[in-house]
Amino acid sequence: MSSSSTSRRTRRGKSISKLAYTNAVYFPNERIYQGDTPGALNYGYTNHVYYAFANVSPDGGVFLSDEWADAGAPVDGVQGGLGSLMHLKQRHPHLQVLLSIGGGRSSAVFPVVAGSTLCRDNFARSAKGLVEASGLDGIDIVWEYPCDPQQGLDFLALLATVRLHLPEDQYLLTAALPANRGILQYIPLQSSAEYVDYINLMAYDFFGPWMSKSGHHSQLYAMQKDEESGANAVQYILSQGFPSMKILFGIPLYGRSFLGASGPGQNFKGAGGDQTGTFEYKSLPLDGAKEVVDKKAIAAQCVGATGGFVTYDNPDTVKTKAQFCKQKGLGGLFYWNGPADGKGSRSLVAAGFQALHSS
């Protein structure tokens, strides 16, 4: 199944926009408690929304992780974040909404579920039930991460089972994977392409407080030979026979902080920002810190204020990454997460969409 056929076919009786590239945004349900809603996203620049996250039980059952946020809270004049997105789908016929299942707390349960024929089938049936009940367009699997060859095969078996219940001519199936060859080597990528519409390549978190040195956390190109980068990950995936148009390249809507450092490759003394050592993109550059772009790595940064060295993407780097996507024949971009985007000319979602669709 080629991406071009994906853009032409219909799902759930509605025609799909013939945009050349996908521009997808994650919306985490926890943001509802911060006053953020799906209605605030800009659907002139967005054609897919991943609603994150649903949970998985050890027997494979898929269930809403927060029924109040998802289906009960007043959101955009309706009930729940999912209710809002279903309402928005009516107003924006090009919009497709996927339920993102798993996330960072899924590392223990997915190996159990994917390793059992019975649990895989239960997962697929349960996911289909939620999709049909909510009027969704499909699911996104976020298993962080298959970490040995057997788990890689089980991941493939899970995709195949889901496709039996969510056929490709009616539903979307995507999976998020890290831009890390150490993990990607375990995934049978060429075989996975038979089942997924897209891999969401998480081309960020290359550096963070777990590292011994500072670095650009979402660099397109590696600064040193042994570093991970977005371009290196794409090259590896393509070398495994995975079709380029089924890769969505990930953009982080947050920056990573390295206190005591003034650039990449330095010792640092911890991380500023929130408890995860990050600043939301819409707060960057920090007051009193000048923004500059590293044109070798393709990464933005600001230094000073309360963050030390903060590394992130800005409109210029996203435009370059969009051009990279076009050069490599990728399917488009995605962003984690939508409510953290900037406004107006600082919007990365808008910058990416416009660069993807410019001549």
C-alpha positions as CSV (number, residue, x, y, z in Angstrom):
1,M,0.0,0.0,0.0
2,S,1.6,3.3,-1.1
3,S,1.1,6.6,0.6
4,S,-0.4,8.0,-2.6
5,S,-3.2,5.4,-2.4
6,T,-3.7,6.3,1.2
7,S,-4.4,9.9,0.2
8,R,-7.0,8.8,-2.3
9,R,-9.0,6.2,-0.4
10,T,-11.9,6.9,1.9
11,R,-12.4,5.9,5.5
12,R,-15.7,5.7,7.4
13,G,-17.5,7.1,4.4
14,K,-15.6,10.4,4.2
15,S,-13.2,11.6,1.5
16,I,-9.7,12.3,2.6
17,S,-7.9,15.6,1.8
18,K,-5.4,15.2,-1.0
19,L,-2.6,17.1,0.8
20,A,0.8,16.0,-0.4
21,Y,2.2,15.7,3.1
22,T,0.9,14.9,6.6
23,N,1.2,17.4,9.4
24,A,0.2,15.6,12.6
25,V,-0.1,16.8,16.2
26,Y,-0.2,14.9,19.5
27,F,-2.7,16.1,22.1
28,P,-2.1,14.6,25.6
29,N,-5.3,14.3,27.6
30,E,-3.5,15.7,30.7
31,R,-3.4,19.1,29.0
32,I,-7.1,19.5,29.6
33,Y,-6.3,20.0,33.3
34,Q,-4.1,23.0,32.3
35,G,-6.9,24.6,30.4
36,D,-5.7,23.5,26.9
37,T,-8.3,22.0,24.5
38,P,-8.3,20.4,21.1
39,G,-10.3,23.4,19.8
40,A,-7.3,25.7,20.3
41,L,-5.2,23.8,17.7
42,N,-4.9,25.3,14.2
43,Y,-6.7,22.9,11.8
44,G,-5.6,25.0,8.8
45,Y,-2.2,23.5,9.4
46,T,-3.1,20.1,10.9
47,N,-4.7,17.0,9.3
48,H,-4.0,14.3,11.9
49,V,-4.4,14.5,15.7
50,Y,-3.1,11.8,17.9
51,Y,-5.1,11.8,21.2
52,A,-2.8,10.5,23.9
53,F,-2.8,8.2,25.7
54,A,-5.1,5.2,26.2
55,N,-3.8,2.5,28.6
56,V,-3.3,-1.2,28.1
57,S,-4.0,-3.9,30.7
58,P,-1.8,-7.1,30.9
59,D,-4.6,-9.1,29.2
60,G,-4.5,-6.8,26.2
61,G,-7.5,-4.7,27.0
62,V,-7.4,-1.1,25.9
63,F,-9.1,1.5,28.0
64,L,-9.3,5.2,28.4
65,S,-6.7,6.4,30.9
66,D,-8.8,9.3,32.2
67,E,-12.5,9.0,31.6
68,W,-13.2,12.5,33.1
69,A,-10.7,14.3,30.8
70,D,-11.5,12.0,27.8
71,A,-15.3,11.9,28.0
72,G,-16.7,13.8,31.0
73,A,-15.1,17.2,31.4
74,P,-16.5,20.3,29.7
75,V,-14.2,20.8,26.7
76,D,-14.9,23.2,23.8
77,G,-18.6,23.2,24.7
78,V,-19.0,19.4,24.6
79,Q,-18.0,16.5,26.9
80,G,-14.4,15.4,27.0
81,G,-11.3,15.8,24.9
82,L,-12.4,12.9,22.6
83,G,-15.9,14.5,22.3
84,S,-14.3,17.8,21.3
85,L,-12.2,16.1,18.6
86,M,-15.3,14.3,17.2
87,H,-17.1,17.6,17.0
88,L,-14.1,19.2,15.3
89,K,-14.0,16.4,12.7
90,Q,-17.5,17.5,11.6
91,R,-16.3,21.0,11.2
92,H,-13.0,20.0,9.4
93,P,-13.7,17.1,7.0
94,H,-10.0,16.7,6.3
95,L,-9.2,16.0,10.0
96,Q,-8.4,12.4,11.1
97,V,-8.2,11.5,14.7
98,L,-6.2,8.5,16.1
99,L,-6.2,7.1,19.6
100,S,-2.6,6.9,20.8
101,I,-2.2,3.8,23.0
102,G,0.7,3.3,25.5
103,G,3.3,6.0,26.1
104,G,6.1,6.2,28.6
105,R,4.4,4.0,31.2
106,S,3.8,1.1,28.7
107,S,7.3,-0.4,28.8
108,A,6.3,-3.2,31.1
109,V,2.9,-4.2,29.8
110,F,3.5,-4.2,26.0
111,P,6.0,-7.1,26.1
112,V,3.5,-9.2,28.0
113,V,0.6,-8.3,25.6
114,A,2.6,-8.6,22.4
115,G,4.1,-11.9,23.4
116,S,0.8,-13.7,23.7
117,T,-1.5,-14.7,20.7
118,L,-4.5,-14.4,23.0
119,C,-3.5,-11.0,24.4
120,R,-2.7,-9.6,21.0
121,D,-6.1,-10.6,19.7
122,N,-7.8,-9.1,22.8
123,F,-5.8,-5.9,22.2
124,A,-6.9,-5.6,18.6
125,R,-10.6,-6.4,19.4
126,S,-10.6,-3.9,22.4
127,A,-8.9,-1.2,20.4
128,K,-11.4,-1.6,17.6
129,G,-14.3,-1.4,20.1
130,L,-13.0,2.0,21.3
131,V,-12.3,3.3,17.8
132,E,-15.8,2.4,16.6
133,A,-17.5,3.7,19.8
134,S,-15.7,7.0,19.5
135,G,-15.9,7.5,15.7
136,L,-12.1,7.5,15.4
137,D,-10.0,6.9,12.3
138,G,-7.6,4.4,13.8
139,I,-4.9,3.9,16.4
140,D,-1.3,4.8,17.1
141,I,0.8,2.3,19.1
142,V,3.4,3.9,21.4
143,W,5.4,1.0,22.9
144,E,8.5,2.5,24.6
145,Y,10.3,0.4,23.4
146,P,10.8,-3.1,22.0
147,C,14.3,-3.8,23.4
148,D,15.4,-7.2,22.1
149,P,14.9,-9.3,18.9
150,Q,12.0,-11.3,20.3
151,Q,10.2,-8.1,21.3
152,G,10.8,-6.8,17.8
153,L,9.1,-9.9,16.3
154,D,6.3,-9.6,18.9
155,F,5.8,-5.9,17.9
156,L,5.4,-7.1,14.2
157,A,2.9,-9.8,15.3
158,L,0.9,-7.1,17.2
159,L,0.7,-4.9,14.1
160,A,-0.4,-7.9,12.0
161,T,-3.1,-8.8,14.5
162,V,-4.4,-5.2,14.7
163,R,-4.7,-5.1,10.9
164,L,-6.9,-8.2,10.9
165,H,-9.4,-6.2,13.0
166,L,-8.8,-2.7,11.7
167,P,-8.4,-3.3,7.9
168,E,-6.2,-0.8,6.0
169,D,-9.0,0.3,3.6
170,Q,-11.0,1.6,6.6
171,Y,-8.6,2.5,9.4
172,L,-5.3,4.2,10.0
173,L,-2.6,2.3,12.0
174,T,0.6,4.1,13.0
175,A,3.4,3.4,15.5
176,A,5.8,5.7,17.3
177,L,9.5,4.6,17.3
178,P,12.6,6.4,18.6
179,A,15.3,7.7,16.2
180,N,17.8,5.4,17.8
181,R,19.5,2.7,15.9
182,G,20.0,0.7,19.1
183,I,16.2,0.2,19.3
184,L,15.4,0.3,15.6
185,Q,17.7,-2.7,14.9
186,Y,15.3,-4.9,16.8
187,I,12.3,-4.0,14.6
188,P,11.6,-5.9,11.4
189,L,11.1,-2.6,9.6
190,Q,10.5,-3.8,6.0
191,S,7.8,-6.3,7.2
192,S,6.2,-3.7,9.5
193,A,5.6,-1.5,6.4
194,E,3.0,-4.0,5.3
195,Y,0.8,-3.1,8.2
196,V,1.4,0.6,9.2
197,D,0.4,3.7,7.4
198,Y,3.2,5.7,9.2
199,I,6.0,5.3,11.6
200,N,6.2,8.4,13.8
201,L,9.9,8.8,14.1
202,M,10.7,10.5,17.5
203,A,13.7,12.5,16.2
204,Y,14.4,14.1,19.6
205,D,15.7,13.4,23.1
206,F,19.2,12.6,21.7
207,F,20.6,14.4,24.7
208,G,19.3,15.0,28.1
209,P,20.2,14.9,31.8
210,W,20.9,11.2,31.5
211,M,23.9,12.0,29.3
212,S,27.4,12.9,30.5
213,K,27.7,15.8,28.1
214,S,25.3,18.5,26.8
215,G,24.1,18.3,23.2
216,H,21.4,19.3,20.8
217,H,18.4,17.1,21.7
218,S,16.7,17.2,18.3
219,Q,19.6,17.7,15.9
220,L,19.0,16.9,12.3
221,Y,22.7,16.2,11.7
222,A,25.2,14.6,14.2
223,M,28.0,16.9,15.5
224,Q,30.2,13.9,16.2
225,K,30.6,10.5,14.4
226,D,29.0,8.4,17.2
227,E,26.0,10.6,17.9
228,E,22.4,9.9,17.1
229,S,20.6,12.3,14.8
230,G,17.4,12.6,12.8
231,A,19.1,12.2,9.5
232,N,21.1,9.1,10.7
233,A,17.9,7.4,11.8
234,V,16.1,8.1,8.5
235,Q,19.1,6.7,6.6
236,Y,19.0,3.6,8.7
237,I,15.3,3.0,8.3
238,L,15.5,3.5,4.5
239,S,18.4,1.1,4.4
240,Q,16.2,-1.6,5.9
241,G,13.7,-1.4,3.0
242,F,11.1,0.7,4.7
243,P,9.3,3.1,2.3
244,S,10.2,6.7,2.8
245,M,6.6,8.0,2.4
246,K,5.6,6.1,5.5
247,I,7.9,8.0,7.8
248,L,6.7,11.1,9.7
249,F,9.6,13.1,11.1
250,G,9.1,14.2,14.7
251,I,9.5,17.8,16.0
252,P,9.6,18.5,19.8
253,L,7.6,21.4,21.0
254,Y,9.9,21.7,24.0
255,G,13.6,22.5,24.7
256,R,16.0,20.6,26.9
257,S,18.1,22.4,29.5
258,F,21.7,21.9,30.6
259,L,22.7,24.1,33.5
260,G,26.3,25.3,33.6
261,A,26.8,24.7,29.9
262,S,26.9,27.2,27.1
263,G,26.7,24.9,24.1
264,P,26.9,21.2,23.0
265,G,29.7,18.8,24.1
266,Q,30.2,20.3,27.6
267,N,29.9,19.2,31.2
268,F,26.8,20.4,32.9
269,K,25.3,20.7,36.5
270,G,21.8,19.4,36.0
271,A,18.7,20.7,34.2
272,G,16.5,23.8,34.5
273,G,12.8,24.1,33.6
274,D,10.2,21.7,34.8
275,Q,10.7,18.4,36.6
276,T,11.7,16.7,33.4
277,G,14.4,19.3,32.6
278,T,12.4,20.9,29.8
279,F,10.9,24.2,28.8
280,E,7.8,24.4,26.7
281,Y,8.6,25.8,23.2
282,K,6.1,28.7,23.6
283,S,8.3,30.0,26.5
284,L,11.5,30.0,24.4
285,P,13.8,31.8,23.9
286,L,13.8,32.6,27.7
287,D,13.7,36.2,28.7
288,G,17.2,37.6,28.6
289,A,18.6,34.8,26.5
290,K,19.4,35.3,22.8
291,E,18.2,32.7,20.2
292,V,20.7,31.5,17.7
293,V,20.7,28.6,15.2
294,D,23.4,26.0,14.8
295,K,23.5,25.7,11.0
296,K,25.6,22.6,11.1
297,A,23.4,20.5,13.4
298,I,20.2,22.3,12.4
299,A,19.2,23.2,16.0
300,A,18.1,26.3,17.8
301,Q,19.5,27.3,21.2
302,C,19.5,30.0,23.8
303,V,21.9,30.5,26.6
304,G,21.5,32.2,29.9
305,A,18.6,33.2,32.2
306,T,17.4,30.3,34.3
307,G,18.0,27.5,31.7
308,G,21.7,27.5,31.0
309,F,22.1,26.0,27.5
310,V,18.6,25.2,26.1
311,T,18.4,23.3,22.9
312,Y,15.2,23.2,20.8
313,D,13.6,23.8,17.4
314,N,12.5,27.1,16.0
315,P,10.7,28.1,12.8
316,D,14.0,28.2,10.8
317,T,15.1,24.7,11.9
318,V,11.6,23.3,11.2
319,K,11.6,24.7,7.7
320,T,15.0,23.1,7.1
321,K,13.7,19.8,8.5
322,A,10.6,20.1,6.2
323,Q,12.9,20.5,3.2
324,F,14.8,17.4,4.4
325,C,11.6,15.5,4.4
326,K,10.8,16.6,0.9
327,Q,14.3,15.7,-0.3
328,K,14.1,12.2,1.2
329,G,10.5,11.6,0.1
330,L,9.2,11.3,3.7
331,G,5.4,11.5,4.5
332,G,5.6,14.6,6.5
333,L,6.0,15.9,10.1
334,F,4.5,15.4,13.5
335,Y,4.8,17.4,16.7
336,W,4.8,16.6,20.4
337,N,2.8,18.2,21.7
338,G,0.3,20.7,20.2
339,P,-0.6,22.9,23.1
340,A,3.1,23.8,23.7
341,D,3.4,25.5,20.2
342,G,4.1,29.1,19.7
343,K,1.8,31.7,18.3
344,G,1.8,33.5,14.9
345,S,5.2,33.6,13.2
346,R,6.6,31.5,16.1
347,S,4.3,28.5,15.4
348,L,6.3,25.4,14.5
349,V,3.2,23.6,13.3
350,A,2.5,26.4,10.9
351,A,6.1,26.7,9.8
352,G,6.3,23.0,9.1
353,F,3.1,22.8,7.1
354,Q,3.9,25.9,5.0
355,A,7.4,24.6,4.2
356,L,6.1,21.1,3.3
357,H,3.5,22.5,0.9
358,S,5.6,25.3,-0.6
359,S,7.0,24.8,-4.1
